[in-house]
Amino acid sequence: MKNRSERILLIKAIISEEVISSQDELQLRLHERGCEVTQATLSRDLKSLHVMKANDEKNGYVYRLSDNEQTSTQWTANVFQRDYMADGVVGIEFSGNLGVIKTMPGYANSVAILIDKVNPYEILGTVAGDDTILLIMREGIGRSDVIQVLKSIMPKLENKI
């Protein structure tokens, strides 16, 4: 069973790469990729992602990501940029539903923009200075979920946070 962050990224990837016309079909694709999810959870995930059904001339109605989600998927795909940004991250600490990411001088703004562009469900937003980012977590989201989503955005963070 994948955690919510991984499942959301997987849903985005499947909808972006394949023609999906029903929740049953999406649930099957998730299962094939090792992610067991109930229909109710999948329905909530689709709602939180603002997934819509659009008319496709060849395939009828199919799932599409909203423009914001489409943009975040494109940003996630730029490996060079993710690696470069991760090089500037020094560490992260938490207090309540806030996180403070320390970076090398000059990196904070770029890292915060990357996080905001990807727009993960777990993170409401960021405020950046020169070498510090204030990260606001969504209510009820754990630190491990935020760390997991940051690692999915910037895989080179694996040994840093």
CYANA upper distance limits for C-alpha pairs under 8 A (distance plus 0.5 A):
  1 MET  CA     34 GLY  CA      7.46
  1 MET  CA     35 CYS  CA      5.83
  1 MET  CA     36 GLU  CA      6.31
  2 LYS  CA      6 GLU  CA      6.42
  2 LYS  CA      7 ARG  CA      6.48
  2 LYS  CA     34 GLY  CA      8.21
  2 LYS  CA     35 CYS  CA      6.22
  2 LYS  CA     36 GLU  CA      8.21
  3 ASN  CA      7 ARG  CA      6.65
  3 ASN  CA    145 ASP  CA      8.08
  4 ARG  CA      8 ILE  CA      6.54
  4 ARG  CA    145 ASP  CA      8.12
  5 SER  CA      9 LEU  CA      6.86
  5 SER  CA    120 PRO  CA      8.34
  5 SER  CA    121 TYR  CA      8.25
  5 SER  CA    122 GLU  CA      7.99
  5 SER  CA    145 ASP  CA      6.98
  5 SER  CA    148 GLN  CA      7.46
  5 SER  CA    149 VAL  CA      6.22
  6 GLU  CA     10 LEU  CA      6.60
  6 GLU  CA    148 GLN  CA      8.38
  6 GLU  CA    149 VAL  CA      7.89
  6 GLU  CA    152 SER  CA      8.33
  7 ARG  CA     11 ILE  CA      6.60
  7 ARG  CA     35 CYS  CA      7.54
  8 ILE  CA     12 LYS  CA      6.75
  8 ILE  CA     45 ASP  CA      7.46
  9 LEU  CA     13 ALA  CA      6.69
 10 LEU  CA     14 ILE  CA      6.63
 10 LEU  CA     30 LEU  CA      7.97
 11 ILE  CA     15 ILE  CA      6.64
 11 ILE  CA     26 LEU  CA      8.33
 11 ILE  CA     30 LEU  CA      7.91
 12 LYS  CA     16 SER  CA      6.53
 12 LYS  CA     65 LEU  CA      7.78
 12 LYS  CA     69 GLU  CA      8.23
 12 LYS  CA     73 THR  CA      7.62
 13 ALA  CA     17 GLU  CA      6.53
 13 ALA  CA     73 THR  CA      8.02
 14 ILE  CA     18 GLU  CA      6.17
 14 ILE  CA     26 LEU  CA      8.26
 14 ILE  CA     29 ARG  CA      8.05
 15 ILE  CA     19 VAL  CA      7.32
 15 ILE  CA     20 ILE  CA      6.89
 15 ILE  CA     63 TYR  CA      6.99
 15 ILE  CA     64 ARG  CA      6.92
 15 ILE  CA     65 LEU  CA      7.55
 16 SER  CA     64 ARG  CA      7.82
 16 SER  CA     65 LEU  CA      7.76
 16 SER  CA     70 GLN  CA      8.24
 19 VAL  CA     59 ASN  CA      8.26
 19 VAL  CA     62 VAL  CA      6.97
 19 VAL  CA     63 TYR  CA      7.94
 20 ILE  CA     25 GLU  CA      6.86
 20 ILE  CA     26 LEU  CA      6.79
 20 ILE  CA     62 VAL  CA      5.96
 20 ILE  CA     63 TYR  CA      6.22
 21 SER  CA     25 GLU  CA      7.37
 21 SER  CA     26 LEU  CA      8.41
 21 SER  CA     53 LYS  CA      8.38
 21 SER  CA     59 ASN  CA      8.43
 21 SER  CA     60 GLY  CA      8.25
 21 SER  CA     61 TYR  CA      6.50
 21 SER  CA     62 VAL  CA      4.67
 21 SER  CA     63 TYR  CA      6.34
 22 SER  CA     26 LEU  CA      6.88
 22 SER  CA     62 VAL  CA      7.86
 22 SER  CA     63 TYR  CA      8.09
 23 GLN  CA     27 GLN  CA      6.39
 23 GLN  CA     39 GLN  CA      7.87
 23 GLN  CA     42 LEU  CA      8.01
 23 GLN  CA     43 SER  CA      8.11
 24 ASP  CA     28 LEU  CA      6.67
 24 ASP  CA     39 GLN  CA      8.36
 25 GLU  CA     29 ARG  CA      6.83
 26 LEU  CA     30 LEU  CA      6.68
 27 GLN  CA     31 HIS  CA      6.68
 27 GLN  CA     36 GLU  CA      8.35
 27 GLN  CA     37 VAL  CA      7.41
 27 GLN  CA     38 THR  CA      8.43
 27 GLN  CA     39 GLN  CA      7.90
 27 GLN  CA     42 LEU  CA      7.94
 28 LEU  CA     32 GLU  CA      6.72
 29 ARG  CA     33 ARG  CA      6.94
 30 LEU  CA     34 GLY  CA      6.94
 30 LEU  CA     35 CYS  CA      5.59
 30 LEU  CA     36 GLU  CA      7.28
 30 LEU  CA     37 VAL  CA      8.19
 31 HIS  CA     35 CYS  CA      5.38
 31 HIS  CA     36 GLU  CA      5.84
 31 HIS  CA     37 VAL  CA      8.18
 37 VAL  CA     41 THR  CA      6.91
 37 VAL  CA     42 LEU  CA      6.92
 38 THR  CA     42 LEU  CA      6.66
 39 GLN  CA     43 SER  CA      6.52
 40 ALA  CA     44 ARG  CA      6.85
 41 THR  CA     45 ASP  CA      6.66
 42 LEU  CA     46 LEU  CA      6.67
 43 SER  CA     47 LYS  CA      6.77
 44 ARG  CA     48 SER  CA      6.66
 45 ASP  CA     49 LEU  CA      6.70
 46 LEU  CA     50 HIS  CA      6.66
 46 LEU  CA     51 VAL  CA      5.83
 47 LYS  CA     51 VAL  CA      6.78
 48 SER  CA    121 TYR  CA      8.08
 49 LEU  CA     65 LEU  CA      7.90
 49 LEU  CA     66 SER  CA      8.19
 49 LEU  CA     69 GLU  CA      7.55
 49 LEU  CA    121 TYR  CA      8.40
 50 HIS  CA     65 LEU  CA      7.41
 50 HIS  CA     66 SER  CA      6.53
 51 VAL  CA     63 TYR  CA      6.99
 51 VAL  CA     64 ARG  CA      6.27
 51 VAL  CA     65 LEU  CA      5.35
 51 VAL  CA     66 SER  CA      6.42
 52 MET  CA     63 TYR  CA      6.12
 52 MET  CA     64 ARG  CA      5.87
 52 MET  CA     65 LEU  CA      6.94
 52 MET  CA     66 SER  CA      7.35
 53 LYS  CA     61 TYR  CA      6.30
 53 LYS  CA     62 VAL  CA      5.68
 53 LYS  CA     63 TYR  CA      5.03
 53 LYS  CA     64 ARG  CA      6.48
 54 ALA  CA     61 TYR  CA      5.78
 54 ALA  CA     62 VAL  CA      5.97
 54 ALA  CA     63 TYR  CA      6.81
 54 ALA  CA     64 ARG  CA      6.95
 55 ASN  CA     59 ASN  CA      8.37
 55 ASN  CA     60 GLY  CA      5.99
 55 ASN  CA     61 TYR  CA      4.89
 55 ASN  CA     62 VAL  CA      6.93
 56 ASP  CA     60 GLY  CA      5.48
 56 ASP  CA     61 TYR  CA      6.23
 56 ASP  CA     62 VAL  CA      7.05
 65 LEU  CA     69 GLU  CA      6.06
 65 LEU  CA     70 GLN  CA      6.19
 66 SER  CA     70 GLN  CA      6.60
 67 ASP  CA     71 THR  CA      6.68
 68 ASN  CA     72 SER  CA      6.79
 69 GLU  CA     73 THR  CA      6.72
 69 GLU  CA    118 VAL  CA      8.15
 69 GLU  CA    119 ASN  CA      8.17
 70 GLN  CA     74 GLN  CA      6.91
 71 THR  CA     75 TRP  CA      6.79
 71 THR  CA    117 LYS  CA      7.76
 71 THR  CA    118 VAL  CA      7.93
 72 SER  CA     76 THR  CA      6.62
 72 SER  CA    117 LYS  CA      5.96
 72 SER  CA    118 VAL  CA      4.47
 72 SER  CA    119 ASN  CA      6.90
 73 THR  CA     77 ALA  CA      6.94
 73 THR  CA    118 VAL  CA      7.26
 74 GLN  CA     78 ASN  CA      7.62
 75 TRP  CA    114 LEU  CA      7.94
 75 TRP  CA    117 LYS  CA      7.37
 75 TRP  CA    118 VAL  CA      6.77
 76 THR  CA     82 ARG  CA      8.10
 76 THR  CA    118 VAL  CA      6.88
 76 THR  CA    153 ILE  CA      6.56
 78 ASN  CA     82 ARG  CA      6.90
 79 VAL  CA     83 ASP  CA      6.64
 80 PHE  CA     84 TYR  CA      6.62
 81 GLN  CA     85 MET  CA      6.63
 82 ARG  CA     86 ALA  CA      6.66
 82 ARG  CA    153 ILE  CA      7.24
 82 ARG  CA    154 MET  CA      5.39
 82 ARG  CA    155 PRO  CA      7.97
 82 ARG  CA    156 LYS  CA      8.42
 83 ASP  CA     87 ASP  CA      6.83
 83 ASP  CA    154 MET  CA      6.67
 83 ASP  CA    155 PRO  CA      7.70
 83 ASP  CA    156 LYS  CA      6.44
 84 TYR  CA     88 GLY  CA      7.67
 85 MET  CA     89 VAL  CA      7.57
 85 MET  CA    107 TYR  CA      7.70
 85 MET  CA    110 SER  CA      7.67
 85 MET  CA    111 VAL  CA      6.28
 85 MET  CA    154 MET  CA      7.89
 86 ALA  CA    111 VAL  CA      8.34
 86 ALA  CA    154 MET  CA      6.28
 86 ALA  CA    155 PRO  CA      8.18
 86 ALA  CA    156 LYS  CA      6.25
 86 ALA  CA    157 LEU  CA      6.22
 87 ASP  CA    156 LYS  CA      7.91
 87 ASP  CA    157 LEU  CA      8.46
 88 GLY  CA    103 THR  CA      5.89
 88 GLY  CA    104 MET  CA      5.70
 88 GLY  CA    107 TYR  CA      6.28
 89 VAL  CA    101 ILE  CA      7.78
 89 VAL  CA    102 LYS  CA      6.69
 89 VAL  CA    103 THR  CA      4.77
 89 VAL  CA    104 MET  CA      6.89
 89 VAL  CA    107 TYR  CA      8.08
 89 VAL  CA    157 LEU  CA      8.13
 89 VAL  CA    160 LYS  CA      8.04
 90 VAL  CA    101 ILE  CA      8.00
 90 VAL  CA    102 LYS  CA      5.83
 90 VAL  CA    103 THR  CA      5.42
 90 VAL  CA    104 MET  CA      7.12
 90 VAL  CA    160 LYS  CA      7.17
 91 GLY  CA    101 ILE  CA      6.30
 91 GLY  CA    102 LYS  CA      5.83
 91 GLY  CA    103 THR  CA      7.58
 91 GLY  CA    160 LYS  CA      6.55
 91 GLY  CA    161 ILE  CA      5.99
 92 ILE  CA     99 GLY  CA      7.19
 92 ILE  CA    100 VAL  CA      6.01
 92 ILE  CA    101 ILE  CA      4.84
 92 ILE  CA    102 LYS  CA      6.59
 92 ILE  CA    161 ILE  CA      6.74
 93 GLU  CA     99 GLY  CA      6.13
 93 GLU  CA    100 VAL  CA      5.83
 93 GLU  CA    101 ILE  CA      7.17
 94 PHE  CA     98 LEU  CA      6.22
 94 PHE  CA     99 GLY  CA      4.81
 94 PHE  CA    100 VAL  CA      6.78
 94 PHE  CA    143 ARG  CA      7.88
 95 SER  CA     99 GLY  CA      6.82
 97 ASN  CA    136 ILE  CA      6.75
 97 ASN  CA    137 MET  CA      5.63
 97 ASN  CA    138 ARG  CA      7.61
 97 ASN  CA    139 GLU  CA      7.38
 97 ASN  CA    141 ILE  CA      8.38
 98 LEU  CA    134 LEU  CA      7.48
 98 LEU  CA    135 LEU  CA      6.18
 98 LEU  CA    136 ILE  CA      5.37
 98 LEU  CA    137 MET  CA      6.40
 99 GLY  CA    134 LEU  CA      6.42
 99 GLY  CA    135 LEU  CA      5.28
 99 GLY  CA    136 ILE  CA      6.91
 99 GLY  CA    137 MET  CA      7.89
100 VAL  CA    132 THR  CA      7.26
100 VAL  CA    133 ILE  CA      6.11
100 VAL  CA    134 LEU  CA      5.37
100 VAL  CA    135 LEU  CA      6.50
101 ILE  CA    132 THR  CA      6.20
101 ILE  CA    133 ILE  CA      5.50
101 ILE  CA    134 LEU  CA      7.11
101 ILE  CA    135 LEU  CA      7.80
102 LYS  CA    108 ALA  CA      8.11
102 LYS  CA    131 ASP  CA      6.44
102 LYS  CA    132 THR  CA      5.27
102 LYS  CA    133 ILE  CA      7.08
103 THR  CA    107 TYR  CA      6.43
103 THR  CA    108 ALA  CA      6.29
103 THR  CA    131 ASP  CA      5.30
103 THR  CA    132 THR  CA      6.45
103 THR  CA    133 ILE  CA      8.42
104 MET  CA    108 ALA  CA      8.01
104 MET  CA    131 ASP  CA      6.08
105 PRO  CA    130 ASP  CA      6.18
105 PRO  CA    131 ASP  CA      5.13
106 GLY  CA    130 ASP  CA      5.55
106 GLY  CA    131 ASP  CA      6.46
107 TYR  CA    111 VAL  CA      6.71
107 TYR  CA    130 ASP  CA      7.21
107 TYR  CA    131 ASP  CA      6.70
108 ALA  CA    112 ALA  CA      6.53
108 ALA  CA    128 ALA  CA      6.18
108 ALA  CA    129 GLY  CA      6.61
108 ALA  CA    130 ASP  CA      5.97
108 ALA  CA    131 ASP  CA      5.47
108 ALA  CA    132 THR  CA      6.10
108 ALA  CA    133 ILE  CA      6.35
109 ASN  CA    113 ILE  CA      6.66
109 ASN  CA    128 ALA  CA      5.74
109 ASN  CA    129 GLY  CA      6.90
109 ASN  CA    130 ASP  CA      7.11
109 ASN  CA    131 ASP  CA      8.50
109 ASN  CA    133 ILE  CA      8.17
110 SER  CA    114 LEU  CA      6.78
111 VAL  CA    115 ILE  CA      6.82
112 ALA  CA    116 ASP  CA      6.58
112 ALA  CA    126 THR  CA      6.52
112 ALA  CA    127 VAL  CA      7.65
112 ALA  CA    128 ALA  CA      6.73
112 ALA  CA    133 ILE  CA      7.21
113 ILE  CA    117 LYS  CA      6.48
114 LEU  CA    118 VAL  CA      6.77
115 ILE  CA    119 ASN  CA      6.71
115 ILE  CA    120 PRO  CA      7.98
115 ILE  CA    126 THR  CA      8.32
115 ILE  CA    150 LEU  CA      8.30
115 ILE  CA    153 ILE  CA      7.96
116 ASP  CA    120 PRO  CA      8.21
116 ASP  CA    125 GLY  CA      6.82
116 ASP  CA    126 THR  CA      7.46
118 VAL  CA    153 ILE  CA      8.12
119 ASN  CA    123 ILE  CA      7.69
119 ASN  CA    124 LEU  CA      8.45
119 ASN  CA    125 GLY  CA      8.45
120 PRO  CA    124 LEU  CA      8.48
120 PRO  CA    149 VAL  CA      7.71
121 TYR  CA    138 ARG  CA      8.10
122 GLU  CA    137 MET  CA      6.43
122 GLU  CA    138 ARG  CA      5.90
122 GLU  CA    141 ILE  CA      6.70
122 GLU  CA    145 ASP  CA      7.75
122 GLU  CA    146 VAL  CA      6.76
122 GLU  CA    149 VAL  CA      8.24
123 ILE  CA    135 LEU  CA      7.60
123 ILE  CA    136 ILE  CA      6.42
123 ILE  CA    137 MET  CA      5.02
123 ILE  CA    138 ARG  CA      6.05
123 ILE  CA    146 VAL  CA      7.73
124 LEU  CA    135 LEU  CA      8.34
124 LEU  CA    136 ILE  CA      6.03
124 LEU  CA    137 MET  CA      6.11
124 LEU  CA    138 ARG  CA      6.04
125 GLY  CA    135 LEU  CA      6.66
125 GLY  CA    136 ILE  CA      6.01
125 GLY  CA    137 MET  CA      7.98
126 THR  CA    133 ILE  CA      6.99
126 THR  CA    134 LEU  CA      5.99
126 THR  CA    135 LEU  CA      5.10
126 THR  CA    136 ILE  CA      6.64
127 VAL  CA    133 ILE  CA      6.13
127 VAL  CA    134 LEU  CA      5.55
127 VAL  CA    135 LEU  CA      7.19
128 ALA  CA    132 THR  CA      6.49
128 ALA  CA    133 ILE  CA      4.87
128 ALA  CA    134 LEU  CA      6.81
129 GLY  CA    133 ILE  CA      6.74
137 MET  CA    141 ILE  CA      7.11
137 MET  CA    146 VAL  CA      8.02
141 ILE  CA    145 ASP  CA      7.09
141 ILE  CA    146 VAL  CA      7.92
142 GLY  CA    146 VAL  CA      7.13
143 ARG  CA    147 ILE  CA      6.68
144 SER  CA    148 GLN  CA      6.51
145 ASP  CA    149 VAL  CA      6.70
146 VAL  CA    150 LEU  CA      6.65
147 ILE  CA    151 LYS  CA      6.69
147 ILE  CA    161 ILE  CA      7.76
148 GLN  CA    152 SER  CA      6.73
149 VAL  CA    153 ILE  CA      6.75
150 LEU  CA    154 MET  CA      6.53
150 LEU  CA    155 PRO  CA      8.29
150 LEU  CA    157 LEU  CA      8.05
151 LYS  CA    155 PRO  CA      5.19
151 LYS  CA    156 LYS  CA      7.63
151 LYS  CA    157 LEU  CA      6.03
151 LYS  CA    158 GLU  CA      6.57
156 LYS  CA    160 LYS  CA      8.34
157 LEU  CA    161 ILE  CA      6.61
